[in-house]
């Protein structure tokens, strides 16, 4: 029976790779296996599982954070932020690249939606970077790397879903993600500045003259940087201070996004309708996958799949770090082919009991998984972020430029992941 559970897992994985809808593959194939190989009474447990998902108030944060992100994306805030940051850093060699990284980090904290951030940053920053004289590889590498920061910078939808699946506090995950995410942003900026010193020809020189601090610049700074930053602090600060749950903080974020969009003069009926439609579409997709994953989890465990894996690991005599390495490789490779939502709901529930058996800190594991998923999003040849960026890049930007440009940022990612593995006390 346990072998059937493993076959079920492999079958679902292969069908998802082949292109079948994830939610219906997870739920449908699991139901077929349950009807064929299990007692019918097992299915009476399913309604309670489904209601458990529906009653999980933490998951209400998902549609609210998605709404917040899409509303801010439609507000045109990204373009204003980039323009203002370019004014501040324009006198530094590689200043525009630094601006893109910082704006990417702010957008990641505001939206948490990787595809939207990469596409937005590609549209508004790649043409001016190329025109200014940046090499295509450097420009695309900076944009792709900064655009995927939404996987790890809180408030991140990835961390909300990981918290739900791992059964840990989303607030604690957000708190633990702050240090590594800031280290990552700092490392990206340091790399660009160091490149400007070591290899000045790789980056265009800064603009001549000093920054003119006048009333207009201060107004632009407040509207394009200070207010979004205030919203991020309000959302994260209320969670970390214990004043609000992640769901309540997400509601604050959604309301704040509406106010910011109104302040940008972009809030109208057409925008509101589009934002609501996209939010509903993404939320429905996430929750259909979640319900399918709930069915799969029930059937997999009733077939003895989890206990079989525990026995297999015990017999193989793998240590905690060896097993962690194995899981990280599987997640990394899976990230080439399927979306993070599918990985979170297919792979993570299967391995979580094994990590519990090892006594692994699940907060630490959640951060590692978040960084790993972000790294796989960037990795050639199948990284999703590279495909998103190539889709909006000018014709002169070739795929080879994207592959070469992203390598230094991948090295930075791997170094950070290694630091988190061996120095967990830094984040915990």
Secondary structure as GFF3:
##gff-version 3
##sequence-region A 1 428
A	DSSP	alpha_helix	2	18	.	.	.	ID=ss1
A	DSSP	alpha_helix	22	37	.	.	.	ID=ss2
A	DSSP	three_ten_helix	40	45	.	.	.	ID=ss3
A	DSSP	alpha_helix	46	54	.	.	.	ID=ss4
A	DSSP	three_ten_helix	57	59	.	.	.	ID=ss5
A	DSSP	alpha_helix	60	74	.	.	.	ID=ss6
A	DSSP	alpha_helix	77	89	.	.	.	ID=ss7
A	DSSP	alpha_helix	95	111	.	.	.	ID=ss8
A	DSSP	alpha_helix	114	121	.	.	.	ID=ss9
A	DSSP	pi_helix	122	126	.	.	.	ID=ss10
A	DSSP	alpha_helix	127	132	.	.	.	ID=ss11
A	DSSP	alpha_helix	136	147	.	.	.	ID=ss12
A	DSSP	three_ten_helix	148	151	.	.	.	ID=ss13
A	DSSP	alpha_helix	157	166	.	.	.	ID=ss14
A	DSSP	alpha_helix	170	198	.	.	.	ID=ss15
A	DSSP	three_ten_helix	200	202	.	.	.	ID=ss16
A	DSSP	alpha_helix	215	221	.	.	.	ID=ss17
A	DSSP	pi_helix	222	226	.	.	.	ID=ss18
A	DSSP	alpha_helix	227	240	.	.	.	ID=ss19
A	DSSP	alpha_helix	246	263	.	.	.	ID=ss20
A	DSSP	alpha_helix	269	302	.	.	.	ID=ss21
A	DSSP	alpha_helix	305	316	.	.	.	ID=ss22
A	DSSP	alpha_helix	320	337	.	.	.	ID=ss23
A	DSSP	alpha_helix	340	346	.	.	.	ID=ss24
A	DSSP	alpha_helix	348	358	.	.	.	ID=ss25
A	DSSP	alpha_helix	362	378	.	.	.	ID=ss26
A	DSSP	alpha_helix	384	392	.	.	.	ID=ss27
A	DSSP	alpha_helix	399	422	.	.	.	ID=ss28
A	DSSP	three_ten_helix	424	426	.	.	.	ID=ss29
###
